[in-house]
Amino acid sequence: MLADHPTGPAEQTALDPLDPSLAVQAPGPANGTARGTSAEAFGPLLAALFPGTIPVRFRFWDGSSIGPADGPGTVIVRSNEALRRLLWAPGDLGLARAFVAGDLDFDGDLFLMLRALQDAIPDRDLRLGTRAAWAALESSARVGALGRPLPPPPEEIRARGWRHSKRRDARAISHHYDVGNDFYRLVLGPSLTYSCARFVDDDATLEDAQASKHELVCQKLGLPQQPGARLLDIGCGWGSMAMHAATRHGADVVGITISESQAERARERVAEAGLTDQVQIRLQDYRDLRGEQFDAISSIGMFEHVGSERTKQYFDTAHALLRPGGRFLNHAISSKGGSRLGGRSFLGRYVFPDGELLDVGDVVLAMHEAGFEVRDVESLREHYARTLRAWVANLEAHWDEAVALVGIGRARIWRLYMAASAVGFDDGGVSVHQVLAVLPEPGGRAAMPAVRTWT
């Protein structure tokens, strides 16, 4: 629903005023059309936004409502300030600000509501076309929403500086990851792993599935066949992959992150596990790595922050660090044709500043151009949808504690972004791929098994 889509405004059609499922309801027991209510004022705007039929019910601050009573849920408009925010930032950003500020809310199954809203929008475009813009202006006048722009919620960030410079990247990463290790522990569970899990059966717990994903990466990198191998984990997070490789396969691991909070907690976890002789956690940018060599490299859930401008540098750096015959696994969210999270989108302002998803085909090509030979590509799309639903369930189960840790605004952001992302993975709007490559030895020997040795 709140994704950034580079599509233009679609032709809008009016709602059928005789459709009984769209009847406006006023406060109190009376049904039918109520004149002078907020629902009546918003009717033209909703008609312009949703061709055909309003997908969910909308309930307004005066108690009036419009939309199907038997739909997946209700969008609650708590204040006319929601419309003022939409007027000054039409589309995605205005709606995001209204939601984060608490002017908009959801009552019902959030996943089903997001799906219904997304399916009802032509080309999934939330920007206001000419007709919708005029309808929004008219509705605003009728409910007293005209006025100066409201300040954005404090959780909003505007990235400044040269895109994907080290300084700007550090600030973007801090915005997302340095919100508190205790908060992430609530959401992610004991594994403290912030990437797609791998559910091998219906009964697998989230922790089991994360361990399965880590083991899959180790198997693909050939770590079981080379005890004591030196592994570089780019974007190591809280150290879970590094600890798994060290514990299960005796790897000597260097994990790097540019999140201070992650590095601090990862070092604590490594010490608590008695792995300080095997695992080193560094607060370091991948661009500062040089003069070292590794037997294997993993990068899990970090590539989304690299950007297309830095893709060549990223893969060239990995190439220079890997010994001939070594393997490199890049695990990243992808989208068809690639997509950059816009600066006026919900995700770009509140979640992943400067985030960018590349087409998996472009990733494979870039790895080949850097000198790697790609040997395996696997999609885990359905697994990520299930992972995100587990994270949302964790957040909702610990809601009061999460709000106490990071505030209501940020808790609302994380709940919405994870639920919307799950919907995106469900329908294939986004995917996640593990791309395994090898650095061939002289003469072209790939040092790879003739058939897959992992399952």
PyMOL commands that set and color helices and strands:
alter all, ss='L'
color gray80, all
select helices_A, chain A and resi 20-22+38-49+81-88+92-101+110-120+122-124+130-143+166-177+181-188+206-221+223-225+240-249+260-272+286-288+303-305+308-321+346-351+360-369+381-397+399-406+408-427
alter helices_A, ss='H'
color red, helices_A
select strands_A, chain A and resi 57-60+65-66+73-77+104-108+230-234+252-257+279-283+294-300+322-334+339-340+356-357+373-379+431-438
alter strands_A, ss='S'
color yellow, strands_A
deselect
rebuild
show_as cartoon
